[in-house]
Amino acid sequence: MISIESTQASHHLSKFQLDIQILCMTTEFITLDLPQPTDPGQLIPLITKALEKYGTPLRWAITELPGPGQIRVEAVVTVIHPQSISQ
């Protein structure tokens, strides 16, 4: 919170308070192991939903099949970290 004080002509003191919030954005590289769905039509929604737990997916790729019924996904996600400034 930032306080600004000003004196008016009548010597009345006014106080204004401003709440300032800054949004910091980072990009992160993540790797996930997920179960391979039996229905191929569910693959993209499964991956997207899993990635959204970490941020907003920018790009992703299936990079490996580590075991039967498993897929490995590597992705870049954007994460927004709100920060407040107070004084």
C-alpha positions in Angstrom: 0.0 0.0 0.0 1.4 3.4 -0.9 0.3 6.5 1.0 0.2 9.9 -0.7 -0.4 13.0 1.5 -1.3 16.3 0.1 -2.1 19.6 1.7 -4.9 21.6 0.2 -5.3 25.5 0.3 -7.4 25.2 3.5 -4.6 23.3 5.2 -6.8 20.2 5.2 -4.7 17.1 5.0 -5.9 14.4 2.6 -4.5 10.9 2.5 -4.8 8.6 -0.5 -3.9 4.9 -0.4 -3.1 2.9 -3.5 -3.1 -0.8 -3.7 -0.6 -1.9 -6.4 -0.4 -5.4 -7.7 2.3 -6.6 -10.0 1.9 -9.7 -12.2 5.2 -11.5 -12.7 5.2 -14.1 -15.5 7.7 -16.9 -15.8 8.1 -19.7 -18.3 8.9 -23.2 -17.0 9.9 -26.4 -18.6 8.2 -29.5 -17.1 8.1 -33.2 -17.7 5.1 -35.4 -16.8 4.5 -39.1 -16.9 0.8 -39.8 -17.6 -1.3 -42.8 -18.2 -2.0 -43.5 -21.9 -5.8 -43.3 -22.5 -7.4 -46.2 -24.2 -9.3 -43.8 -26.5 -6.9 -41.8 -28.6 -9.5 -38.9 -28.8 -8.9 -38.3 -25.1 -5.1 -37.9 -25.4 -5.1 -34.1 -26.1 -7.6 -33.3 -23.4 -5.8 -35.5 -20.8 -2.4 -33.8 -21.5 -3.9 -30.2 -21.6 -5.7 -30.8 -18.3 -2.6 -32.2 -16.6 -0.4 -29.3 -17.8 -3.0 -26.6 -16.7 -2.3 -27.7 -13.1 1.2 -26.1 -13.6 0.3 -23.1 -15.7 -0.8 -22.1 -19.2 0.7 -24.6 -21.8 2.6 -22.9 -24.6 4.0 -26.0 -26.3 4.2 -29.7 -25.5 5.3 -32.9 -27.0 5.1 -36.6 -26.2 8.8 -37.5 -26.0 8.8 -41.1 -24.8 6.7 -44.1 -24.0 8.5 -45.1 -20.7 6.4 -48.2 -20.1 3.3 -50.0 -21.2 0.3 -47.7 -20.9 2.5 -44.7 -20.1 3.4 -41.5 -22.0 6.1 -38.9 -21.1 5.2 -35.3 -22.0 7.7 -32.4 -22.0 6.2 -28.9 -22.0 6.8 -25.2 -21.6 4.1 -23.5 -19.5 3.6 -19.9 -18.5 3.0 -19.2 -14.8 1.7 -15.9 -13.4 2.7 -14.9 -9.9 0.8 -12.0 -8.5 2.7 -9.8 -6.0 1.4 -6.9 -3.9 3.4 -3.9 -3.1 2.7 -2.4 0.3 4.3 0.4 2.3 
